[in-house]
Amino acid sequence: MRVPTLMMTAAVLTLAPVAAQAQVSYNSAPSAGWQFGSGNTYSPANSAVLTSGDDQLYLRWHVTYERAPVSSGDTYQFTSDQFDLLANHSLSFDWGFTTVTPLSNIGVTLTIADLGAHSTTSYNGFDPLGFGNNNFNDNYNNGGSVQNSARLSFPFVLGSAFDPNADDTYKVMLTVTGLDGGPQSLTTYAKVGDGVGAVPEPASWAMMLGGFGLIGAAMRRRGAGLRSA
């Protein structure tokens, strides 16, 4: 009885759809282009672009009203003297996705982490103010593209907690669910000044402490062996 069961399981796995392999490129442009708002079609696009089958996710950081700088991999570099909140020159990120999936099936979450303050916030990309509607987005187009932007100084992002004069590192993660190939996430970082390093996750801390314990035990055993020699 076992053999037929294993054969049936293998057949099901063979017939199951395989999720498309996501590929990320940096300092690229999304296939749909940046189309929302006025003055947001900065060129070159200098975007991080995740492509998975017919779906694309894209992100970039920049100073409000200025084009995105060239990134080093997933990290964009800034200096505090580039910001002037009184003139609305904040640290901003643009996000977007393009899909052939009906938008009614799609969910969008933006997660922003201030690594220096060890704080994280997230919001619904379709309804950041919690009004229960999808009217906040700048642009929907016939190609299935949804695009928007946000400033770290916006109340639903970091608000007054954003200190443009502090050396810090900010992380934004765009997560889109409901895609044909399964959920996809794209992450980029904005480093201001010298920035700060990422804080290890609890699991990483546990691994590090366990490693230190093993090293200590090995040293104790070695010391005992030397004493008995």
Secondary structure, DSSP 8 states (H G I E B T S, - for coil): -HHHHHHHHHHHHHHS------EEEEEE--TT---SSSS---SS--EEEEEETTEEEEEEEEETTS-----BTTEEEE-GGG-BGGGTB-EEEEEEEE-SS-GGG-EEEEEEEETTTTEEEEEETT-TT-SSSSTT-SEE-TTSEEEEEEETTSTTTTGGG--TTS-EEEEEEEEEES-TT--EEEEEEEEETT-------HHHHHHHHHHHHHHHHHHHHHHHHHHH-
